[in-house]
Amino acid sequence: MTLTSRELGDQAEDYAAQLLIAEGLKLIEKNVNFRVGEIDLIMQDKRFLVFVEVRRRKYDKFGGAISSITATKRKRLTRAALAYLQRRKLMDKVPCRFDLVAVTDNKGQLQGQWIKNIFQ
C-alpha cells in the first residue's frame, strides 16, 4: 500500500513530536493553520515556545530538508507564528524560537535530525 503525501507528512510529524518529547519538550499543538501559513508543531522547551517545521525527505540529495526552507517558507512560518501569538494573546510574553526536524526515510526506517533556532 502506497501512502499519500499527506499521510507521509503526518507520519513524519508524529515521529518528530515523539523525538522532541523524548528530548524533554512538551507538545502544545499540531498542524495549526492560518491563512498566512501552517505550523507543524508547537512545543514548549522550558521557558521557550518553539515553532517546529518538520521536513521529510527520502534522500539527502540536493541539500536535504534544511535547504528546503526558502525565504518564502520562512516568511510564511513567521507570519503564522505571529498569528498564533496574537490569537493566544502571547505577544511579548514568552520567548520564542523556530526549530527544524529533518526526517529522512532510510529504507522504511525514519531518522530525524533536530536543529534548534534555524533563523538565527
Secondary structure as GFF3:
##gff-version 3
##sequence-region A 1 120
A	DSSP	alpha_helix	5	22	.	.	.	ID=ss1
A	DSSP	beta_strand	26	34	.	.	.	ID=ss2
A	DSSP	beta_strand	37	45	.	.	.	ID=ss3
A	DSSP	beta_strand	48	57	.	.	.	ID=ss4
A	DSSP	three_ten_helix	61	63	.	.	.	ID=ss5
A	DSSP	three_ten_helix	66	68	.	.	.	ID=ss6
A	DSSP	alpha_helix	71	87	.	.	.	ID=ss7
A	DSSP	beta_strand	96	106	.	.	.	ID=ss8
A	DSSP	beta_strand	109	115	.	.	.	ID=ss9
###
